């Protein structure tokens, strides 16, 4: 019996044996969207990755800048949701009161 010829993959088709990787660019994209949305699923999908792979990456990189930035992004997003008028890029200023006249 002759071996069956294999068909080459269609142009633009992905190779199923090649897995997506968390490149530095994907990590930046993920963290940017995470800060904006506070949503791990949306951030992972925007980077072309799954939420499960994002959580695996965070566990693998525990204690690294990626892990700390993830935590900070969620905290800053939560803070912005608590006070939508607060500008996180500026330090809070004390209110200036006028002396009473009288």
Secondary structure by P-SEA (a helix, b strand, c coil): cccccccccccccccccccccccaaaaaaaaaaaaacccaaaaaaaacccaaaaaaaaaaacccaaaaaaaaaaaaaaaaaacccccccccccccccccccc
